[in-house]
Amino acid sequence: MRRGRMRTVFLRDMMLAAQIGVYAHEHGRTQRIRVNLWLEVDDPEAAAGRLAPGPDHLERVLDYEAVVVMVRDIVARGHVRLVETLAERVAAGCLADPRVSKVRVRIEKLDVFPELESVGIEIIRHAAD
């Protein structure tokens, strides 16, 4: 486990159309999914006590737009049988940034059962995994 100061970057309730599912009726069409991410990001400048007042330092922060684009690209690659597989791919994409030490990914399918708001999976992965 890394020591130092961390910040959590989150992306809430990203709604996408995904080709996902194992059943025949799920192939050849899209389904609504909701993606939530929580990324623990190292902040070595803060850990070293170098928080100088003044201008913002963009190079110190995670570009959440890049994370959104990455998730969209993963979903757009085509049919995935399991929500678990999609979650693992998203987690790996997040952890590709060396500043991300931990990620929590929640993916929900929204239109599976009429009596449920959603079904889904949540995983937590660490950079050392």
C-alpha positions in Angstrom: 0.0 0.0 0.0 1.3 3.4 -0.9 1.7 6.1 1.8 0.9 9.7 1.2 -2.0 11.8 0.3 -4.7 10.6 -2.0 -7.7 12.1 -3.7 -10.8 10.3 -4.9 -12.0 11.1 -8.3 -15.5 9.8 -9.0 -17.8 9.6 -12.1 -21.4 9.0 -11.2 -24.3 7.6 -13.2 -22.7 7.5 -16.6 -25.6 6.2 -18.8 -24.6 4.2 -21.9 -26.1 1.8 -24.4 -24.1 -1.4 -24.4 -24.2 -4.7 -26.3 -24.2 -7.0 -23.3 -25.6 -10.3 -22.2 -25.4 -14.1 -22.5 -29.0 -14.8 -23.7 -30.0 -15.0 -27.3 -32.6 -12.1 -26.9 -29.7 -9.9 -25.7 -27.6 -10.3 -28.8 -27.9 -7.9 -31.7 -29.3 -5.0 -29.6 -28.2 -2.6 -26.9 -29.2 -2.3 -23.3 -29.0 0.6 -21.0 -26.3 0.4 -18.4 -25.2 2.7 -15.6 -21.5 3.0 -14.8 -20.1 4.5 -11.6 -16.3 4.8 -10.8 -14.3 5.8 -7.8 -10.6 6.2 -8.4 -8.0 6.7 -5.7 -5.3 8.9 -7.2 -1.9 9.5 -5.7 -1.0 13.1 -5.0 2.8 13.0 -4.5 3.0 16.8 -4.4 0.6 16.9 -1.4 2.4 14.0 0.3 5.7 15.9 0.0 4.1 19.0 1.5 4.5 21.0 -1.7 1.1 22.6 -1.9 2.1 26.0 -3.1 -0.7 28.6 -3.2 -1.4 30.2 -6.5 -2.3 28.9 -9.9 -4.0 25.5 -10.4 -1.7 22.7 -11.4 -3.5 20.7 -14.0 -0.6 18.2 -14.3 -1.3 17.1 -10.7 -4.8 15.9 -11.4 -6.5 13.0 -13.2 -8.2 14.0 -16.4 -11.7 12.7 -15.8 -12.7 13.5 -19.4 -10.1 10.9 -20.5 -11.6 8.4 -18.2 -15.1 9.0 -19.7 -13.7 8.6 -23.2 -12.0 5.4 -22.2 -15.2 3.9 -20.8 -17.2 4.9 -23.9 -14.5 3.3 -26.1 -14.5 0.0 -24.1 -18.3 -0.2 -24.3 -18.3 0.6 -28.0 -15.9 -2.3 -28.9 -18.8 -4.6 -29.3 -20.8 -7.4 -27.5 -19.7 -8.5 -24.1 -21.3 -11.5 -22.5 -20.8 -10.7 -18.9 -21.1 -7.5 -16.8 -18.2 -8.8 -14.8 -16.0 -8.9 -18.0 -17.0 -5.3 -18.8 -16.2 -4.2 -15.2 -12.7 -5.8 -15.4 -11.9 -4.1 -18.7 -13.0 -0.7 -17.2 -10.9 -1.3 -14.1 -7.9 -2.2 -16.1 -8.3 0.9 -18.2 -8.4 3.1 -15.1 -5.4 1.4 -13.5 -3.4 2.0 -16.7 -2.7 5.5 -15.3 0.2 5.0 -12.9 -1.3 7.5 -10.5 -4.4 5.4 -9.9 -3.8 3.1 -7.0 -7.3 1.7 -6.5 -10.5 1.7 -8.5 -14.0 0.7 -7.7 -16.3 0.0 -10.6 -20.0 -0.5 -10.5 -21.9 -1.5 -13.6 -25.7 -2.0 -13.6 -28.0 -3.3 -16.3 -31.2 -1.2 -16.0 -33.9 -3.0 -18.0 -33.5 -6.6 -17.0 -36.5 -7.1 -14.7 -39.5 -4.8 -14.6 -39.7 -5.0 -10.8 -36.0 -4.1 -10.2 -34.3 -0.8 -10.8 -31.1 -2.6 -11.8 -28.9 -5.6 -11.5 -25.1 -5.5 -11.7 -21.7 -5.9 -10.3 -19.2 -4.0 -8.3 -15.5 -4.7 -8.1 -12.5 -3.2 -6.4 -9.1 -3.5 -8.0 -5.7 -2.3 -6.8 -2.7 -1.3 -9.0 -0.7 -4.2 -7.5 -3.3 -6.8 -8.6 
